Amino acid sequence: MLVRDVMSTGVSTVKKTDMVRAAVVKMLSRHCGAIPVIEDDNKLIGLVAVRDVMLPLYPGYGDYIHDNVHSRDFSEMEEGYAAVLDKTVEEIMSANPFTVSPNDPILQAASYMGLKHFRRIPVVDHGLLVGMVSIGDVNRGLFFSV
């Protein structure tokens, strides 16, 4: 079974000049954890995940070294979320994301997901976005086709 047999098409996308807020709204409305970033010709240039939006708010390990209770003001961190939403997608996206081809075996895609701790991977054909494949897509393909 190939990635093309299980991947999702009609994927919501954003442009690098879009605001992070717009990307988050699209992710929430589609119940997905990541959204591809494309150029006008549908060329994949990046990926924005919920993790990319939240990561700037998380305290770093160094914040806990001296005092794990008083080192960060979590209310202040939460107030910083508005600033993250007002950034452009380009400022937080993962550029040149790992991709798979529609002709790759689904177990190969699943293997990459396991090794890299990904839950979804963009599917690209000759540099152009053609879909997304998630671990759920792989599971449905493997377990419901038997």
N, C-alpha and C positions, 0 to 999 in steps of 0.2 A: 504494500500500500504506500502511496506517495503523499507528500505534503499537500499537493493540489487536491487530493481526494478528501481532505479533512479541514483544510484552512478556511478561515472566514474571509469573505470578500465584502466589498462595499464598506470598507473601513473608514471611520471618521479620521480626518487628518487636520493638521494645523500648519501654518507657515511660520518661519523663524521670526517674522516681525509681529506675529500675533502676541497678545498679552497672555501671561500665564493664567490669568483668571479665565480667559476664554477656553484654554486647554482643559482646565479643571472642570468647567461646566460641561464640556463635551465628554470627558471621562466619566463624570458622575451620571450624566443622562444616559450614557451607553453602558453603564455598569462595567467599565473596563479599567484596568490599572495602568494602562499606558496608551499613548497615542503617537503615531508616526508624524514626523515633521518632513514636509516635502517642499520642493520648489515647484514652480508653475507647470513644468513638464512631467510631474508626478515622480520626479527623481527623489529617492529617499536620501535625506541628509542628516537625520537625527531621530531621536526618540525621547519623548518626555514621559516619565513614569510618576506615579503618585509619590514614590520615594524621592524623586528629584525635587519635587515641590516641598516635601516635608524636611528633607535633609538639612537645609540651612537653619532650621529651627532647633535641631537636636543638639544637646550639649556634647562637646567632644570629650574624649577620654581624659584629657588633661584637666578638664573642669572638675573632675572628681578626685584627683590625686590628693589634694590637701584636705578637703572637707566635703564629704559626699552629701551633706545636707544643706549647707548654706552657700554652696559655690555658684549656683545659678538661680536667678529669679524666673521661675517658670511662667508667671503671669506676664512678665516682660517679654519672654520668648514668644508667648502666644500673640502678643500685640505686634510682633514682627511679621506675622503671617500676612497682613495686608501689604507690607512692603514686598514680600515675595510674589504675591499675586499681581503686583504692579510692574513686575519685570517683564522683559520680552522672553519669549520661548527660547530664543537663541542663547540667552544668558544662563539658562539652567539645563538645557537639553544635553543628552549624551550624543555627541556627534559621531558620525560613522558607526552606527550600531552594528552589532553582529547580526547577520541575516542567514536565511536558508533559501534554497531554490524550490520552486514548485515541483521539481523533478527529484528532489531528495527523498529517500525513504523516511517514513515518519519516525521510525525508531532512531534514525540518525538525529533528527531534530530533537527527539525526546532525550537522547544521550547528551546533546549539547545543553539542553535545559537543565539536566541533572548536574552536569559538570560545572556549569556557570551560575547555577542557582537562579535561572530565569523562569518566569511563569509563562512568558509569551515571546515570540520572535517574529520580526517582520519577514515577509516572504517577498523576495525581489527576483525579477526576471530581467536580465540585461540592465541592471541599475534602476529599474522602475518598480515601484511598489505595486504588488498585485494582491496582497492580502496579509493576514496575520495568522499565525498558528499558536495556539495555547496548549498547555498541558491538558486542559479539558477536551480540546479538539482531538488530541492524540488518544486520550482515554476512550472517548466516544468511538473513534475510528477502530481502535483495537478490540474493544470489548463488545461493541454492538454489531460488528460485522461478522462475528463468529457464528 
